[in-house]
Each structure stands twice: as C-alpha cells, then as structure tokens.
Amino acid sequence: MISVNERAIVILRQMMAQAEVLGVAVQRLSNGATVIDAGVKVPGSFAAGKLFAEACLGGLGEVGFTRLSFPSPPPPSVPPPGGKLGGIEGGLWMPGVSVRVEHPAIACMAAQYAGWAVKRGKFFAMGSGPARALYAGEELFERLSYRDQSEVAVLLLEGRKLPDEEVAEYVAGKCGVDVANLMLAIAPTASLVGSVQVAARVVETGLHKLTELGFDVEQVVAGFGTCPLAPVAADDLKAIGLTNDAVLYGGQACYAVQAADEALEAIIVQIPSSASRDYGRPFYELFQAYGGDFYKIDPLLFSPAEVIINNLTSGKTYRAGKPNLELLRRLLE
C-alpha cells in the first residue's frame, strides 16, 4: 500500500542534507525527535518551500515555480454615457506555484489539508501532512477510506514557535510511533516557505470544497493547479490574508474525475470561491469585519478562483469561475 509517511520522510531527509543551501536549520530534540526550522529563526527559501509542500502531499505530488499572466478584461464596445472608450489598465503577471497531484484524496485530504490544531501548553500550530493519516482524529477522516500504516511519522506545522519535547511526545503518541521516529518541520505563514506551501494548496482547497458540497473526492483521479505566490507580509495575520487572497482570487485548478455528469452539473458553479457570500473582499479585511473570528467566514469561500473538471467517464469538461484581476493587484500594493 501507499505510505505517505514513508514517502514524505525521504523528502525531509533531502531538506536535512541540504540544510545550509536551503536556508533551514535541523535540531534533534533530547527525546530523539527531529525538528526542521524552515522559517522561524532562519530565512528559508523557495526551494525549501517546494520540498515542504511536497512533504505535505505525502510525496504524491510535484511542486514547481512558474510565471502567471492575468490579462486585463476586454474594453467595453460601447462608450459609457458622456465618456470615451479606453482607460483600461493593462494585465498583470506574478510569480506562481504549479502543483501536480496523484491520488488526490490521499495526497490532499488525508495528508496536505491543515486539519490538526496542535496545542500543548503555550505552543500552537496548524498541522498538515502524512502524520494526520496515522492519527486520523479529524471528522474529515470519516469520509475517507485511507489510513496510513507506518513506523515513522511526518508532520508539517504552520506556526511561529519551534516545537519542543512535549509537543513531539504528544504528536508521536497520537500517531502511535516511537518519538525518535517523528520528524516535524515548521514555518510561519509570513515566510518564504509559508507563501510557497499555502499557494501549493490550490488543488487541495478545491477538493475540500467538493467534500463540503457532498461530492465523493475518492472519485478524483488526478489534479493540477496554479496559484500566485503571495509576497511575504510583515506579520503572520497579514500573511494569512495575502496567501488566502492568492488562492481565492488567482488560484486555478483542474481535476480529472470518474463520476456521473449529473453530479458534476449540479455542483460545478458552486465550487469556485465566487459562489460564496463573502467573495469579493480582501481576506484580511473580511477577517477584521468578522471580529477576528475565522469561523464566522463562509466556509464555502475557501476554494480556487477558477475550476475545470474533466469527467473521464463521459469525456465532458466543466468550467466555472475566473481570476479576479482587481483583487490580485492588491497583493502587490
């Protein structure tokens, strides 16, 4: 069987072997657990972000870098009352991330999805990656058939404080592995690695939206997506805003599925972020408008700007949504 933890630990060992080049630091805790700092006390790098994101995917995907072009909309064919044609601002290009995923239900939902809130004492971070498929303590796993079986565990953390022995013991215990066989990697949202690994979730966000709509994501055979790379913000809260905006307003994802056309026709227009009641505002502003309560934001907002689905069963292709050029420009202000 596929073991996402066994595959991911190979990737993290690559990071350890190239730590100086990648701008990361490696620490062995007194209980034997390994911690990779990918942005807390070190700068990290784009290359480290690629490996971090691929480990999140359990070694079932490839992350790359690309140049994304967003053309401006065509000018109106009729002048506005009392006005003239023209004045349309040009298009936009941004650095971006591309993601190719095999076994998306396993790679994205059982591994990459940031569903494990790790809290021990004053430590808090959101956990992603293959260790989730060992613990399987989230409600999401009730909708997934996959569980990993491995003597090693890999958890990727989004946070600002390095995990200690207590955190490692807790994670290892939940995963049922010896703590010496645990590898933790951590990066803040406001870091190079943070920007890359969030952008690399563009395929995963669409899959999670599909689960919210009641679609069986185990019918998804393959996924591909691109997402703008958000600039590193001054603090983590603003970085959460920018990285989410990159996905919501610039993310584009394509899925190959085996399903009934009727099922896809019923949900396709609901998948892009534009289907949400909260669409159209920068995420940071939206977060503040809800009094800093993340859970008051419409959960249907969290999905790519544009989605394409190719049904392998019928050969039909469905498409909905589009990037929002105006809000993408604000990422660069």
C-alpha atoms as a printed R data frame, in Angstrom:
    type eleno elety resid chain resno       x      y       z
1   ATOM     1    CA   MET     A     1   0.000  0.000   0.000
2   ATOM     2    CA   ILE     A     2   0.989  3.631  -0.375
3   ATOM     3    CA   SER     A     3   2.538  5.056   2.784
4   ATOM     4    CA   VAL     A     4   2.528  8.851   2.707
5   ATOM     5    CA   ASN     A     5   4.713  8.994   5.811
6   ATOM     6    CA   GLU     A     6   7.378  6.729   4.323
7   ATOM     7    CA   ARG     A     7   7.377  8.830   1.155
8   ATOM     8    CA   ALA     A     8   7.454 12.171   2.982
9   ATOM     9    CA   ILE     A     9  10.318 11.268   5.289
10  ATOM    10    CA   VAL     A    10  12.537 10.793   2.220
11  ATOM    11    CA   ILE     A    11  11.768 14.393   1.227
12  ATOM    12    CA   LEU     A    12  12.538 15.793   4.672
13  ATOM    13    CA   ARG     A    13  15.831 13.918   4.711
14  ATOM    14    CA   GLN     A    14  16.680 15.769   1.479
15  ATOM    15    CA   MET     A    15  15.984 19.020   3.325
16  ATOM    16    CA   MET     A    16  18.256 17.949   6.166
17  ATOM    17    CA   ALA     A    17  21.071 17.010   3.782
18  ATOM    18    CA   GLN     A    18  20.886 20.424   2.078
19  ATOM    19    CA   ALA     A    19  20.018 22.495   5.144
20  ATOM    20    CA   GLU     A    20  22.598 25.247   4.632
21  ATOM    21    CA   VAL     A    21  21.792 25.693   0.945
22  ATOM    22    CA   LEU     A    22  18.033 25.706   1.608
23  ATOM    23    CA   GLY     A    23  18.248 28.186   4.471
24  ATOM    24    CA   VAL     A    24  16.785 25.803   7.062
25  ATOM    25    CA   ALA     A    25  18.078 24.508  10.401
26  ATOM    26    CA   VAL     A    26  17.883 20.999  11.861
27  ATOM    27    CA   GLN     A    27  17.577 20.178  15.554
28  ATOM    28    CA   ARG     A    28  17.473 16.809  17.302
29  ATOM    29    CA   LEU     A    29  15.405 17.015  20.499
30  ATOM    30    CA   SER     A    30  16.503 15.240  23.663
31  ATOM    31    CA   ASN     A    31  13.815 12.563  23.148
32  ATOM    32    CA   GLY     A    32  15.117 11.780  19.656
33  ATOM    33    CA   ALA     A    33  12.528 13.633  17.547
34  ATOM    34    CA   THR     A    34  13.819 15.733  14.651
35  ATOM    35    CA   VAL     A    35  12.720 19.352  14.099
36  ATOM    36    CA   ILE     A    36  13.367 21.279  10.880
37  ATOM    37    CA   ASP     A    37  13.088 25.048  11.245
38  ATOM    38    CA   ALA     A    38  12.048 26.330   7.811
39  ATOM    39    CA   GLY     A    39  11.400 29.968   8.685
40  ATOM    40    CA   VAL     A    40  11.125 30.687  12.416
41  ATOM    41    CA   LYS     A    41  14.760 31.584  13.155
42  ATOM    42    CA   VAL     A    42  16.102 31.134   9.627
43  ATOM    43    CA   PRO     A    43  15.153 32.718   6.269
44  ATOM    44    CA   GLY     A    44  14.178 29.543   4.436
45  ATOM    45    CA   SER     A    45  13.949 29.668   0.637
46  ATOM    46    CA   PHE     A    46  11.667 28.976  -2.305
47  ATOM    47    CA   ALA     A    47  13.413 25.628  -2.774
48  ATOM    48    CA   ALA     A    48  12.744 24.737   0.857
49  ATOM    49    CA   GLY     A    49   9.100 25.700   0.309
50  ATOM    50    CA   LYS     A    50   8.876 23.287  -2.616
51  ATOM    51    CA   LEU     A    51  10.156 20.383  -0.511
52  ATOM    52    CA   PHE     A    52   7.999 21.393   2.469
53  ATOM    53    CA   ALA     A    53   4.890 21.392   0.253
54  ATOM    54    CA   GLU     A    54   5.786 18.071  -1.397
55  ATOM    55    CA   ALA     A    55   6.207 16.521   2.054
56  ATOM    56    CA   CYS     A    56   2.767 17.885   2.971
57  ATOM    57    CA   LEU     A    57   1.434 15.975  -0.045
58  ATOM    58    CA   GLY     A    58   2.991 12.781   1.230
59  ATOM    59    CA   GLY     A    59   5.290 12.524  -1.775
60  ATOM    60    CA   LEU     A    60   2.287 12.141  -4.099
61  ATOM    61    CA   GLY     A    61   2.681 15.438  -5.911
62  ATOM    62    CA   GLU     A    62   5.204 17.709  -7.541
63  ATOM    63    CA   VAL     A    63   5.501 21.435  -6.870
64  ATOM    64    CA   GLY     A    64   7.153 23.830  -9.316
65  ATOM    65    CA   PHE     A    65   7.506 27.537  -9.994
66  ATOM    66    CA   THR     A    66   6.100 29.430 -12.931
67  ATOM    67    CA   ARG     A    67   5.233 32.852 -14.302
68  ATOM    68    CA   LEU     A    68   1.481 33.511 -14.233
69  ATOM    69    CA   SER     A    69  -0.106 36.021 -16.606
70  ATOM    70    CA   PHE     A    70  -3.539 37.515 -15.938
71  ATOM    71    CA   PRO     A    71  -4.786 39.525 -18.939
72  ATOM    72    CA   SER     A    72  -6.997 42.540 -18.391
73  ATOM    73    CA   PRO     A    73 -10.665 42.189 -19.431
74  ATOM    74    CA   PRO     A    74 -11.537 43.457 -22.901
75  ATOM    75    CA   PRO     A    75 -12.680 47.091 -23.077
76  ATOM    76    CA   PRO     A    76 -16.414 47.765 -23.447
77  ATOM    77    CA   SER     A    77 -17.630 48.026 -27.035
78  ATOM    78    CA   VAL     A    78 -19.907 50.950 -26.204
79  ATOM    79    CA   PRO     A    79 -18.607 54.162 -24.573
80  ATOM    80    CA   PRO     A    80 -20.106 54.990 -21.176
81  ATOM    81    CA   PRO     A    81 -22.632 57.866 -21.203
82  ATOM    82    CA   GLY     A    82 -20.763 61.099 -21.847
83  ATOM    83    CA   GLY     A    83 -17.434 59.267 -21.900
84  ATOM    84    CA   LYS     A    84 -14.936 57.642 -24.225
85  ATOM    85    CA   LEU     A    85 -13.602 54.149 -24.685
86  ATOM    86    CA   GLY     A    86 -10.194 53.260 -23.285
87  ATOM    87    CA   GLY     A    87  -8.550 53.793 -19.957
88  ATOM    88    CA   ILE     A    88  -8.430 50.059 -19.228
89  ATOM    89    CA   GLU     A    89  -5.396 49.183 -17.130
90  ATOM    90    CA   GLY     A    90  -3.102 46.512 -18.551
91  ATOM    91    CA   GLY     A    91  -2.809 42.922 -17.415
92  ATOM    92    CA   LEU     A    92  -0.725 41.535 -14.609
93  ATOM    93    CA   TRP     A    93   1.994 38.932 -14.182
94  ATOM    94    CA   MET     A    94   3.026 37.327 -10.924
95  ATOM    95    CA   PRO     A    95   5.397 34.603  -9.785
96  ATOM    96    CA   GLY     A    96   3.415 31.468  -9.141
97  ATOM    97    CA   VAL     A    97   3.404 27.879  -7.992
98  ATOM    98    CA   SER     A    98   2.243 24.895 -10.025
99  ATOM    99    CA   VAL     A    99   1.101 21.650  -8.417
100 ATOM   100    CA   ARG     A   100   0.550 18.210  -9.936
101 ATOM   101    CA   VAL     A   101  -1.083 15.597  -7.717
102 ATOM   102    CA   GLU     A   102  -1.570 11.842  -7.956
103 ATOM   103    CA   HIS     A   103  -4.133 10.094  -5.712
104 ATOM   104    CA   PRO     A   104  -5.626 13.481  -4.710
105 ATOM   105    CA   ALA     A   105  -7.926 12.137  -1.997
106 ATOM   106    CA   ILE     A   106  -4.899 10.678  -0.213
107 ATOM   107    CA   ALA     A   107  -2.362 13.400  -1.034
108 ATOM   108    CA   CYS     A   108  -4.583 16.412  -0.386
109 ATOM   109    CA   MET     A   109  -7.261 15.318   2.055
110 ATOM   110    CA   ALA     A   110  -5.527 12.608   4.112
111 ATOM   111    CA   ALA     A   111  -2.184 14.439   4.152
112 ATOM   112    CA   GLN     A   112  -1.925 18.064   2.987
113 ATOM   113    CA   TYR     A   113  -5.083 19.532   4.493
114 ATOM   114    CA   ALA     A   114  -4.316 21.668   7.564
115 ATOM   115    CA   GLY     A   115  -6.782 19.975   9.868
116 ATOM   116    CA   TRP     A   116  -4.812 19.177  13.017
117 ATOM   117    CA   ALA     A   117  -4.648 22.023  15.545
118 ATOM   118    CA   VAL     A   118  -1.650 21.081  17.699
119 ATOM   119    CA   LYS     A   119  -1.874 22.677  21.159
120 ATOM   120    CA   ARG     A   120   0.435 21.898  24.069
121 ATOM   121    CA   GLY     A   121   0.988 24.499  26.777
122 ATOM   122    CA   LYS     A   122   1.878 27.773  25.085
123 ATOM   123    CA   PHE     A   123   2.561 26.047  21.785
124 ATOM   124    CA   PHE     A   124   0.052 26.263  18.942
125 ATOM   125    CA   ALA     A   125   0.398 25.459  15.260
126 ATOM   126    CA   MET     A   126  -1.756 24.063  12.490
127 ATOM   127    CA   GLY     A   127  -0.629 20.603  11.454
128 ATOM   128    CA   SER     A   128  -0.577 19.298   7.887
129 ATOM   129    CA   GLY     A   129   0.905 16.278   6.258
130 ATOM   130    CA   PRO     A   130   1.082 12.497   6.460
131 ATOM   131    CA   ALA     A   131   1.018 12.147  10.248
132 ATOM   132    CA   ARG     A   132  -2.670 13.092  10.054
133 ATOM   133    CA   ALA     A   133  -3.307  9.791   8.237
134 ATOM   134    CA   LEU     A   134  -1.834  7.899  11.190
135 ATOM   135    CA   TYR     A   135  -3.751  9.843  13.842
136 ATOM   136    CA   ALA     A   136  -6.995 10.105  11.792
137 ATOM   137    CA   GLY     A   137  -8.566 12.093  14.609
138 ATOM   138    CA   GLU     A   138 -10.401 14.621  12.449
139 ATOM   139    CA   GLU     A   139 -14.017 14.395  11.328
140 ATOM   140    CA   LEU     A   140 -12.797 14.572   7.729
141 ATOM   141    CA   PHE     A   141 -11.432 11.028   8.003
142 ATOM   142    CA   GLU     A   142 -14.977  9.708   8.401
143 ATOM   143    CA   ARG     A   143 -15.338 10.489   4.680
144 ATOM   144    CA   LEU     A   144 -12.022  8.936   3.652
145 ATOM   145    CA   SER     A   145 -11.167  5.258   3.377
146 ATOM   146    CA   TYR     A   146  -7.387  5.792   3.531
147 ATOM   147    CA   ARG     A   147  -5.328  5.242   6.691
148 ATOM   148    CA   ASP     A   148  -1.553  5.002   6.708
149 ATOM   149    CA   GLN     A   149   0.436  2.261   8.408
150 ATOM   150    CA   SER     A   150   3.969  3.348   9.162
151 ATOM   151    CA   GLU     A   151   6.573  3.239  11.923
152 ATOM   152    CA   VAL     A   152   7.649  6.792  11.029
153 ATOM   153    CA   ALA     A   153   5.592  9.981  11.156
154 ATOM   154    CA   VAL     A   154   5.968 13.351   9.423
155 ATOM   155    CA   LEU     A   155   4.015 16.442  10.486
156 ATOM   156    CA   LEU     A   156   4.363 19.854   8.848
157 ATOM   157    CA   LEU     A   157   3.459 22.798  11.060
158 ATOM   158    CA   GLU     A   158   2.380 26.361  10.314
159 ATOM   159    CA   GLY     A   159   3.380 28.416  13.329
160 ATOM   160    CA   ARG     A   160   5.802 30.892  14.860
161 ATOM   161    CA   LYS     A   161   7.260 28.851  17.748
162 ATOM   162    CA   LEU     A   162   9.532 25.822  17.442
163 ATOM   163    CA   PRO     A   163   8.039 22.608  18.880
164 ATOM   164    CA   ASP     A   164   9.696 21.109  21.967
165 ATOM   165    CA   GLU     A   165   9.872 17.636  23.520
166 ATOM   166    CA   GLU     A   166   6.361 17.877  24.961
167 ATOM   167    CA   VAL     A   167   4.898 18.640  21.539
168 ATOM   168    CA   ALA     A   168   6.873 15.817  19.951
169 ATOM   169    CA   GLU     A   169   5.737 13.310  22.584
170 ATOM   170    CA   TYR     A   170   2.126 14.363  22.074
171 ATOM   171    CA   VAL     A   171   2.243 14.034  18.270
172 ATOM   172    CA   ALA     A   172   4.107 10.721  18.374
173 ATOM   173    CA   GLY     A   173   1.607  9.352  20.885
174 ATOM   174    CA   LYS     A   174  -1.374 10.278  18.724
175 ATOM   175    CA   CYS     A   175   0.320  8.668  15.715
176 ATOM   176    CA   GLY     A   176   1.345  5.510  17.539
177 ATOM   177    CA   VAL     A   177   5.039  5.773  16.682
178 ATOM   178    CA   ASP     A   178   8.231  5.966  18.690
179 ATOM   179    CA   VAL     A   179   9.078  9.630  19.248
180 ATOM   180    CA   ALA     A   180  12.549  9.030  17.789
181 ATOM   181    CA   ASN     A   181  10.801  8.176  14.506
182 ATOM   182    CA   LEU     A   182   8.983 11.519  14.363
183 ATOM   183    CA   MET     A   183  10.017 14.375  12.078
184 ATOM   184    CA   LEU     A   184   8.497 17.830  12.463
185 ATOM   185    CA   ALA     A   185   9.023 20.755  10.094
186 ATOM   186    CA   ILE     A   186   7.697 24.229  10.824
187 ATOM   187    CA   ALA     A   187   7.398 27.554   9.001
188 ATOM   188    CA   PRO     A   188   5.414 30.710   9.835
189 ATOM   189    CA   THR     A   189   2.813 31.963   7.369
190 ATOM   190    CA   ALA     A   190   4.882 35.148   6.946
191 ATOM   191    CA   SER     A   191   7.918 33.450   5.430
192 ATOM   192    CA   LEU     A   192   9.181 32.312   2.051
193 ATOM   193    CA   VAL     A   193   8.294 28.709   2.845
194 ATOM   194    CA   GLY     A   194   4.917 29.819   4.211
195 ATOM   195    CA   SER     A   195   3.980 31.611   0.990
196 ATOM   196    CA   VAL     A   196   5.004 28.636  -1.142
197 ATOM   197    CA   GLN     A   197   3.310 25.935   0.913
198 ATOM   198    CA   VAL     A   198  -0.016 27.822   1.098
199 ATOM   199    CA   ALA     A   199  -0.026 28.502  -2.658
200 ATOM   200    CA   ALA     A   200   0.677 24.796  -3.193
201 ATOM   201    CA   ARG     A   201  -2.685 24.055  -1.535
202 ATOM   202    CA   VAL     A   202  -4.626 25.280  -4.557
203 ATOM   203    CA   VAL     A   203  -5.641 21.749  -5.623
204 ATOM   204    CA   GLU     A   204  -6.409 20.782  -2.027
205 ATOM   205    CA   THR     A   205  -8.743 23.756  -1.441
206 ATOM   206    CA   GLY     A   206 -10.883 22.748  -4.408
207 ATOM   207    CA   LEU     A   207 -11.032 19.164  -3.163
208 ATOM   208    CA   HIS     A   208 -12.070 20.274   0.296
209 ATOM   209    CA   LYS     A   209 -14.802 22.422  -1.258
210 ATOM   210    CA   LEU     A   210 -16.008 19.319  -3.104
211 ATOM   211    CA   THR     A   211 -16.288 17.455   0.205
212 ATOM   212    CA   GLU     A   212 -18.287 20.367   1.634
213 ATOM   213    CA   LEU     A   213 -20.654 20.031  -1.327
214 ATOM   214    CA   GLY     A   214 -21.108 16.327  -0.641
215 ATOM   215    CA   PHE     A   215 -19.042 15.037  -3.566
216 ATOM   216    CA   ASP     A   216 -17.016 11.851  -3.086
217 ATOM   217    CA   VAL     A   217 -13.438 13.055  -3.590
218 ATOM   218    CA   GLU     A   218 -12.235  9.481  -3.962
219 ATOM   219    CA   GLN     A   219 -13.692  9.764  -7.482
220 ATOM   220    CA   VAL     A   220 -10.996 12.353  -8.296
221 ATOM   221    CA   VAL     A   221  -8.189 10.620 -10.195
222 ATOM   222    CA   ALA     A   222  -5.691 13.464 -10.668
223 ATOM   223    CA   GLY     A   223  -5.314 17.172 -10.016
224 ATOM   224    CA   PHE     A   224  -3.326 20.108 -11.336
225 ATOM   225    CA   GLY     A   225  -3.310 23.737 -10.303
226 ATOM   226    CA   THR     A   226  -1.520 27.060 -10.335
227 ATOM   227    CA   CYS     A   227  -1.575 29.852  -7.790
228 ATOM   228    CA   PRO     A   228   0.123 33.240  -7.439
229 ATOM   229    CA   LEU     A   229   2.933 33.387  -4.912
230 ATOM   230    CA   ALA     A   230   1.934 35.957  -2.301
231 ATOM   231    CA   PRO     A   231   4.620 38.403  -1.156
232 ATOM   232    CA   VAL     A   232   5.864 37.775   2.388
233 ATOM   233    CA   ALA     A   233   3.909 40.070   4.717
234 ATOM   234    CA   ALA     A   234   5.163 41.956   7.767
235 ATOM   235    CA   ASP     A   235   3.329 39.662  10.213
236 ATOM   236    CA   ASP     A   236   1.530 36.334  10.200
237 ATOM   237    CA   LEU     A   237  -2.005 37.744  10.346
238 ATOM   238    CA   LYS     A   238  -1.461 39.875   7.261
239 ATOM   239    CA   ALA     A   239   0.295 36.931   5.625
240 ATOM   240    CA   ILE     A   240  -2.804 34.796   6.195
241 ATOM   241    CA   GLY     A   241  -4.730 37.474   4.331
242 ATOM   242    CA   LEU     A   242  -2.355 37.676   1.374
243 ATOM   243    CA   THR     A   243  -1.852 33.928   0.969
244 ATOM   244    CA   ASN     A   244  -5.599 33.290   1.098
245 ATOM   245    CA   ASP     A   245  -6.237 36.054  -1.440
246 ATOM   246    CA   ALA     A   246  -3.762 34.422  -3.814
247 ATOM   247    CA   VAL     A   247  -5.784 31.193  -3.777
248 ATOM   248    CA   LEU     A   248  -9.275 32.726  -3.673
249 ATOM   249    CA   TYR     A   249  -8.724 35.284  -6.409
250 ATOM   250    CA   GLY     A   250  -5.904 33.830  -8.508
251 ATOM   251    CA   GLY     A   251  -5.905 30.072  -7.930
252 ATOM   252    CA   GLN     A   252  -6.818 27.862 -10.894
253 ATOM   253    CA   ALA     A   253  -7.339 24.107 -10.527
254 ATOM   254    CA   CYS     A   254  -8.140 21.271 -12.898
255 ATOM   255    CA   TYR     A   255  -9.388 17.838 -11.861
256 ATOM   256    CA   ALA     A   256  -9.795 14.547 -13.704
257 ATOM   257    CA   VAL     A   257 -12.681 12.594 -12.211
258 ATOM   258    CA   GLN     A   258 -14.746  9.475 -12.762
259 ATOM   259    CA   ALA     A   259 -18.316 10.398 -11.927
260 ATOM   260    CA   ALA     A   260 -21.811 10.875 -13.307
261 ATOM   261    CA   ASP     A   261 -22.252 14.014 -15.407
262 ATOM   262    CA   GLU     A   262 -25.402 14.835 -13.456
263 ATOM   263    CA   ALA     A   263 -23.422 15.035 -10.226
264 ATOM   264    CA   LEU     A   264 -20.908 17.437 -11.739
265 ATOM   265    CA   GLU     A   265 -23.537 19.590 -13.446
266 ATOM   266    CA   ALA     A   266 -25.276 20.029 -10.107
267 ATOM   267    CA   ILE     A   267 -22.238 21.457  -8.292
268 ATOM   268    CA   ILE     A   268 -19.809 22.976 -10.801
269 ATOM   269    CA   VAL     A   269 -20.955 26.602 -10.339
270 ATOM   270    CA   GLN     A   270 -20.747 26.208  -6.555
271 ATOM   271    CA   ILE     A   271 -17.080 25.158  -6.486
272 ATOM   272    CA   PRO     A   272 -15.175 28.419  -7.207
273 ATOM   273    CA   SER     A   273 -14.714 30.986  -4.438
274 ATOM   274    CA   SER     A   274 -17.040 33.373  -6.314
275 ATOM   275    CA   ALA     A   275 -20.005 31.215  -5.227
276 ATOM   276    CA   SER     A   276 -19.534 32.354  -1.617
277 ATOM   277    CA   ARG     A   277 -21.479 35.177   0.003
278 ATOM   278    CA   ASP     A   278 -18.159 36.541   1.316
279 ATOM   279    CA   TYR     A   279 -16.462 36.706  -2.086
280 ATOM   280    CA   GLY     A   280 -15.026 39.995  -3.286
281 ATOM   281    CA   ARG     A   281 -13.168 41.447  -0.299
282 ATOM   282    CA   PRO     A   282  -9.515 41.041   0.683
283 ATOM   283    CA   PHE     A   283  -9.322 38.255   3.238
284 ATOM   284    CA   TYR     A   284  -7.623 40.410   5.878
285 ATOM   285    CA   GLU     A   285 -10.470 42.960   5.702
286 ATOM   286    CA   LEU     A   286 -13.032 40.181   5.832
287 ATOM   287    CA   PHE     A   287 -11.346 38.665   8.879
288 ATOM   288    CA   GLN     A   288 -11.465 42.007  10.679
289 ATOM   289    CA   ALA     A   289 -15.100 42.561   9.694
290 ATOM   290    CA   TYR     A   290 -15.998 39.324  11.490
291 ATOM   291    CA   GLY     A   291 -14.225 40.483  14.637
292 ATOM   292    CA   GLY     A   292 -11.234 38.217  14.124
293 ATOM   293    CA   ASP     A   293 -13.406 35.091  14.282
294 ATOM   294    CA   PHE     A   294 -12.190 32.827  11.485
295 ATOM   295    CA   TYR     A   295 -15.168 30.501  11.862
296 ATOM   296    CA   LYS     A   296 -17.695 33.234  11.041
297 ATOM   297    CA   ILE     A   297 -16.330 33.423   7.491
298 ATOM   298    CA   ASP     A   298 -18.374 31.460   4.985
299 ATOM   299    CA   PRO     A   299 -16.597 28.081   4.674
300 ATOM   300    CA   LEU     A   300 -17.642 27.929   1.015
301 ATOM   301    CA   LEU     A   301 -15.267 30.825   0.295
302 ATOM   302    CA   PHE     A   302 -12.177 28.628   0.582
303 ATOM   303    CA   SER     A   303 -11.634 27.363  -2.947
304 ATOM   304    CA   PRO     A   304  -9.772 28.382  -6.115
305 ATOM   305    CA   ALA     A   305 -10.942 31.268  -8.268
306 ATOM   306    CA   GLU     A   306 -11.408 29.002 -11.280
307 ATOM   307    CA   VAL     A   307 -12.109 25.279 -11.545
308 ATOM   308    CA   ILE     A   308 -12.079 22.908 -14.514
309 ATOM   309    CA   ILE     A   309 -13.322 19.330 -14.244
310 ATOM   310    CA   ASN     A   310 -12.731 16.716 -16.921
311 ATOM   311    CA   ASN     A   311 -15.028 13.731 -16.495
312 ATOM   312    CA   LEU     A   312 -13.106 10.671 -17.653
313 ATOM   313    CA   THR     A   313 -16.323  8.657 -17.665
314 ATOM   314    CA   SER     A   314 -18.093 10.720 -20.334
315 ATOM   315    CA   GLY     A   315 -15.329 12.867 -21.813
316 ATOM   316    CA   LYS     A   316 -17.189 16.069 -20.899
317 ATOM   317    CA   THR     A   317 -15.437 19.083 -19.379
318 ATOM   318    CA   TYR     A   318 -16.952 21.597 -16.971
319 ATOM   319    CA   ARG     A   319 -15.641 25.028 -16.029
320 ATOM   320    CA   ALA     A   320 -16.656 27.750 -13.586
321 ATOM   321    CA   GLY     A   321 -15.189 30.918 -12.092
322 ATOM   322    CA   LYS     A   322 -12.315 33.153 -13.138
323 ATOM   323    CA   PRO     A   323  -9.411 35.073 -11.539
324 ATOM   324    CA   ASN     A   324 -10.155 38.487 -10.062
325 ATOM   325    CA   LEU     A   325  -7.597 40.889 -11.515
326 ATOM   326    CA   GLU     A   326  -8.564 43.810  -9.290
327 ATOM   327    CA   LEU     A   327  -8.006 41.897  -6.065
328 ATOM   328    CA   LEU     A   328  -4.828 40.272  -7.369
329 ATOM   329    CA   ARG     A   329  -3.360 43.729  -7.952
330 ATOM   330    CA   ARG     A   330  -3.858 44.492  -4.283
331 ATOM   331    CA   LEU     A   331  -1.474 41.668  -3.386
332 ATOM   332    CA   LEU     A   332   1.339 43.774  -4.801
333 ATOM   333    CA   GLU     A   333   0.439 47.075  -3.163
